Amino acid sequence: MSGPFYGNQFGSAAPAYGAAFDEGLRKHMLRVYNFMMLGLGVTGLVALFVASTPALYVPIFTTPL
């Protein structure tokens, strides 16, 4: 059998490229997830601050929206 997943008659150079691609993708996704975690942390802190300050949450929860 030949094809992209089974190798070919010229050897197997694909795993080296695939490993480099996978490492780059892994680094990118870790960066994305770290930014998402930072965003969730900031959102939680802002929500905690707003929930503990009546001057901020009363105008929000007393509107007809």
Helices and strands as residue ranges (DSSP letters): H 14-51, H 54-61
